[in-house]
C-alpha cells in the first residue's frame, strides 16, 4: 500500500504547493490572499515550533518538510489502525441469531441488516478520520468554526466519488463488466449524498447566512436517522418494485408453432440451447444436488460460509462445460470464479484488511484449478481428438414420487458440429421394471422399462433420458436400477483429423428413494480425520430409508483428548434441519490451531446425534414410518498435526476464511511478521523498509484489544479513541504546514488531508472491484459514506458548537461562508456530472465497471478531469484568482 501512496500523494502535493506558492507571490497587496499566521499557542495537542515569526527561508523549508513528512507518516498509521477498526466493525456486524419461521424452520440470521451496517458502522469506519477531524477541530478552537474539518469533508467526498469511481471503472480488464446489484439502495444513497451537500450549502449561505442555529444542527442529525430508515425500507421493499417493472416491461414473450405463448427461457429450451438447459439444471432437478435446501434463504443453520469444497467443485465443473476446448480460458476463468466465490459477500472491511493478500491467494487458488484439470484429463484426453459421450453425474438419486426421472447425457469433443446417436435401455437391479413384474406374481413394478435412441444434433452438448418411476404407498428399501448405453454411431465429417466417438461410461446407476418413510438419519462415516490447519471439520449427515417431512436433529459434542475452545469451537446452536425431500446436510465445526500438537500425535472429540423431531404434521405417520436415528449416530473427529496434512484444498479454504483474531499473543506475534502467511514471495528491500517504517505503529496498536475479543466492541472503542488522537495531531500538523508555507486551511483540507485520509479506501475499493462479483462493495459504499460525513461528522460538530455557544457565551455559532460555500457549490455541480457518467454506463453497457476499453478509459478520464476541475476552481477561488 505504501508504494502507491508515495507515487500518488507526493506528486499531487508538490504540484499543489507549486501552484499555491506562485499564486501567493503573484497576488496583489489588497489582502485578497489571507496567508494564515501560525498561532503562538500551538494546536490542539502539539505545541508551536518557536520562534513563530521572523524565521528565515531555510527554516521554513525545514519546518515544512518536517510537517509534511509527519503528515505522511501519520496517514500511514491511521490506515493501519483504521484496518483494525474496520475489522472490529466486521465482527460486530457479522453476529447472528436463530429465527424460527411460521413453517417451523429455523435459520441463522444476521443481527445487522447489511444496508444499515454499511451506512452506519461501515461508513463510520471508512470515514472516521474526516468525522473526528471536524469535531476535534471545533473543540480545539474553543467551539469556534474552522476550515480544516468541513473542507476535508467536502474534499474527501469529491475524491471518493470521482477518483475512486474512476479507479474502479478502469480496474476491470479484458472487457468484463460488473454492475451494482442492489441498485435501488444505490439510487437512494446517491440522492441522499447530493441532498447532504445541498443542505450544507443552504445552512452556510441561504438559511440564517453564516450562522448555524441549534435547530439546524439538530435537523442535520435528524436527517441521518431519516436517511438510514429510508435506505433500510428501500433495501427491504425495493426489490418488489424492481421485480414488478421487470415483469411488466422486460418480459419478452414468443409464440410456439401451436400458437401458444411461451417465455424467453422456454423458447431457449425448445430450441435445444444446451447452455440454457444447463443454466436451469439446478431448478429442474430436485434431488440431484444436496444443497437445494440452502437456496431457500441466504443463511440456513449450520451453513456459515460459502467456502466449501462442493461449491468450488461445482464452479469448476460449470466452467469445464463452458470452456471444454480452451484450457487456458478454463484456467483463467476458474481462478477468477473461485476467488470471487471465496470473497463473495464480503464488505469493504474485508478488502481493507486483505487487500495485500488477495493477489497472493489467487496464485494459491491455481493449485485447486490444476487439481481439477488433472481430474478431468480422463475425459479431455479423448475429447481433444474425438467426441466423447458420458453421463453427468454417473450416479443419481430421486424419490419414487418424482414421476418422471431425468438423467443427463453430455457430449464433448472437437467435432460437435456432427450428429451423434446413442442407444440406451434400462436394466434391473434391486428395482424391477414393469416387464419383470409381469413375470413375478405379487410384485409391483418400481419403474417403467424404457429404451430408445438419444440423438445429439449439430452443436448440441446435452440431452436427457426420461424414465417413468412408479409410486406406491408401501414402504420399501432404497432400490437401484441401471441405464445402459450402447451402439454409439456418428455421421463422419470431412475433417482429416476425425476419429470415431467413444462412450466414457456405459452404465448409469439410478437409485429410487422411498419417500413414504420419514427417514433414518446417521453420519456418513463413524470417523473423520482433519488437520489442525484445516480450519473447519465438515461432517455429512445422510437421510436414508425415506425423505418425507421437515425434521430437526439435535446433537451434542463430547470432549475427548481435544478440549473445547482450545482445540475446537463447539457450536453454540446444536441443531440441524432437513427439508422435505432433502437427503443430505452438513455441519461445520471450527478447528483451532494452537501450535501445541506434536507430530504423530492426534486429539479427538465426538459428535453424537441425540434426538430428532418432526416439524411438519402428517396424517400418514405410523410407527413403522416415523423418523429415527440410525446406528452410525456418532462421529469421532481426529485432529492430526499439520505435518500430516496432504489436502491443499482444506488448507486454502481455512486461509480464505480466517476468523477474527481474539488473542493478544497472536497480535504481538504478528508484529514480527514482515510478510503475511499467504505471501510466498521472497523479501525485498522495500518490504524491510516498510516493516521498519511501520514498526512503531504495530507495537502501539498491538495494545488495542483484539477484534475477536468480546464481540469486537472493546476493539471498536479503543480504535476510535486512537484514531481520534491521531486525527487531532494530523489537524495540528496540517495547520502548521499551511501557516508555514502560506497555504490556506481550506486548500490544505481538500488536497493534502483529503487525499491522505481517502487513499486507503481507494486501494480497498480497487481490490473489491476486481474480486467481488458485483460493484456494491466498491461503489455502493461511496455515496453512503459521503452522506454520513455531512449528517454525522459536520452535524455532531456544529450541533454541539451551536449549543455551547448559546449556553456558555450567549452568542451565535458563526461559520464564515468564505471558501467553503464555493467549494460545496462546485462539488455539487461536478457530482451531478459524475453520477450522470455512472448512470450512462449503466444504460449503455448494463454495468458501472469495466466494459470496452475505449469507453472505459474515456469515462475514467472524465471522472479524473472533474476532480482536477474541482481542486483547481476551489483553490483559485481561495486565492481570489477569478
ABEGO torsion letter per residue (X at the ends): XAAAAAAAAAAAAAAAAAAAAAAAAABBAAGABBBBBBBAAEBAABBBBOBABGBBAAAAAAAAAAAAAAAAAAAAAAAAAAAAAAAAAAAAAABBBBBBBAAGBBBBBBABBAAAAAABAAAAAAAAAAAAAAAAAAAAAGGBBBAAAAAAAAAAAAAAAAAAAAAAAAABBGGBBBBBABAAAAAAAAAAAAAAAAAAAAAAAABGBGBBBAAAAAAAAAAAAAAAAAAAAAAAAAAAAAAAAAAAAABBBBBBAAGBBBBAAAAAAAAGBAAAAAAAAAAABAAABAAAAAAABABBBGBABABBAAAAAAAAAAAAAAAAABAAAAAAAAAAAAAAAAABGBBAAAAAAAAAAAAAAAAAAAAAAAAAAAAAAAAAAAAAABBBBBBOBABBBBBAAAGBBBBBBBBBEAAAABBBBBBBBBBBBABBBAAAAAABBGBBBABBBBBEBBBBBBGBABBBBBBBBBBBABBBBBBBBBBBBBGBBBBBBABAABBBBBBABABBBBBBBBAABAEBBBBABABBBBBAAAGBBBBBBBBBGEABEBBBBBBBBBBBABBBGAABBBBABBBBBBBBGBABBBBBBBBBBAGABBBGBBBBBBBBBABBBBABBBAABBAAABBBBBABABBBBBBBBAAABABAAAAAAAAAABBBBABAAAAAAAAABABBAABABBBBAAAAAAAAAAAAAAAAAAABBBAABGGGAAAAAAAAAAAAAAAAAAAAAAAAAAAAAGBBAAAAAABAAAAAAAAAAAAAAAAAAAABABAAAAAAAAAAAAAAAAAAAAAAAAAAAAAAAAAAAGBBBBBBAEAAAAAAAAAAAAAAAAAAAAAAAAAAAGBABEEBAAAAAAAAAAAAAAAAAAAAAAAAAAAGAX
